[in-house]
Amino acid sequence: MRLLRRHQSQELDQISMDEMGISGIILMGKAGKTIAEHIKKKFIKDDMKRIAICCGKGNNGGDGFASALHLDEYELTIFSLIQPEQIQGDSTYYYDKCVEKNMSIVYGEDLPENQHYDLIIDALLGTGFHGHLRSPIDAWTRWINQNSDFVISVDIPSGVDADTGAVAGDAVSADITVTMDSINTGLVLNPGSEQAGEVIPVDIGFPDIYDKLTGFAWNLFEDSLCKIWLKPPPLNTYKHRQGKVLIIAGSKGMTGAASLATHGALRSGAGLTVTCAPASLNIIYETNILEGMTLTCPDDDRGYFTEDNYTDIEFMFDWADVILIGPGLGGNESTIKLVGKIISSVEVPLVLDADALRVFVNNKDLISDIKTPFVLTPHYGEFAMLLGTDEKTLKTSFPAFIEEFSEKNSGVIVAKNAPTCTGYNGRIVVNSSGNQGLATAGTGDVLTGVIAGLISQGIPPFDAAQIGTYIHGKAADQLQIKTGYRGLIASDLLKVIPKVIRHYEHS
């Protein structure tokens, strides 16, 4: 499903009306009728006695007036925060229709007293909002939240940023958000997604001109991509053909990260894995990775890799279909130098996670020097580091930051936001699975292994990153039913991921 940035929503409106000749009045009328139809489907008349529609200025308020025309069988009150002479544009047409029908309209900024409604339609602010709620809007959004059993927002809850999902204080908390044809990015990025409730996109007649819009193409992940790539392997396949993953991960105290990443690769279908192990820790690797091989690297009992281990690992580069580096490596300077030396010389795809990303600290140009396809999988703090900013700044403008990073670099970026966003070559895909139970140690290591395992099987890195993120999240969704959020641990995912993949193998 296509998602739109704020400027793209504005372009869609403009092109539709100016170049395609579609009347704004007709679009507004269809929006109002569709909103009313959803209300009538959701509630039978006897259950819904009192409805309020809160209309601000601009087209959002116009949608509110247009919806009122189809709800006159209810006990309906329209609250217009502006006076009649201030209503402009296409909104005027539907306001006049409401007046002609002698509908109840209350004007001005004063809040109603001692009134409660079965349903309030929030048509105060549209997708143009950003920043802070100002008086009197903030008082009205509080009133909406406090005085209704059910809230439907038009386009976006008032007080939510359509681009970033940032939520201003006292923003409307909607049960349903009805959007016109497409969904803004702020409705799928947290915390905006939590504020929006169920998001229902409805067709009001916008033409299919998304390829004319400027900027990145944003989409919500749809599992049709899984159906393309996760078909059963050929009958005559064998382990070498099923993909070979070389894994450089783990250190003293963090051997579990190497094990989880390895099993993530195996559980996603890789035929063979070789996990490099510091010699002093090899017994732990051997004990916990029964189905995979290990490559012992001399470490003088240090418990971590050093630059000297390059020669111990180098001969495996041509063997591998993909190289996974990073989970649990630690931050030793010599380890990071090893990572830099490897990524500058290999010719097979790379998946870089966690501590491997330290190599780019104060050396961001190294990313553009990578000669082979690659995937970076940073969490929020690591992504801020790659961008040279702080987490707070990143959160305020996340869509712009991931677009800028993707535009400057040739690899795939998997930004483990909530939800995770995958960017590459002018496209950003927002994951549609997963839950807060994934906020526990080791789940990122499993994800890295899954992505590497899929790449090893010949799936292009961008597709592998999307699919891996989705099935990882889908496994968490299925687990949550049994474990709850708090009881989910990373190794649980390894038991469920094969079941998620199996669904597509047999679909």
Order of alpha helices (4+ residues) and beta strands (2+ residues): beta-alpha-alpha-beta-alpha-beta-alpha-beta-beta-alpha-beta-beta-beta-alpha-beta-beta-alpha-beta-alpha-beta-alpha-beta-alpha-beta-alpha-beta-alpha-beta-alpha-alpha-alpha-beta-beta-beta-alpha-alpha-alpha
